[in-house]
Amino acid sequence: MDTLSYKTISGNKETANKKWLLVDAEGETLGRLASKVAFLIRGKHKPNFTPHADCGDNVIVVNAEKITMTGNKMETKQYIRHTGYPGGQRILTARQIMESHPERLIEKAVKGMLPKNKLGSALYKNLKVVVGSEHNHDAQKPEAIKLDSIK
């Protein structure tokens, strides 16, 4: 009996052809930028997407200090952390973080959109956020990508 046999080929870390992508954050809204960057890091834009494998691309985000937030979020959005000691709750607004470490806003937003497991931790390492337009990943030959082309 002659039958056709279709087998699902599951991608893995070795078969994923990872690329380096360059994203310019100038004038972009924080949440929209973060969701599209997480989409690229996860690899959902590729035809060989596999949910349990790191098959996404490495993403470099430049001009982190030039992102925007809609409404009054720059003053009202709070980032809460705890030192671990009694009375150690620390609250910073988005404006305070933007003035000292603007790259952390993007990093925190993207990290929150990745899976909360070992895979998410591995995927997070594929994100590089840089203040200013200069980055030190020229050797990887990143290709610039427009966020409008995603989704």
Secondary structure as UniProt FT lines:
FT   TURN            13..15
FT   STRAND          20..24
FT   TURN            26..27
FT   HELIX           30..42
FT   TURN            43..45
FT   TURN            47..48
FT   TURN            51..52
FT   STRAND          58..62
FT   HELIX           64..66
FT   TURN            71..72
FT   HELIX           73..76
FT   STRAND          78..82
FT   TURN            86..87
FT   STRAND          89..93
FT   HELIX           94..100
FT   HELIX           102..111
FT   TURN            112..113
FT   HELIX           118..124
FT   TURN            125..126
FT   STRAND          127..129
FT   HELIX           138..140
FT   STRAND          143..144
FT   HELIX           147..149
//
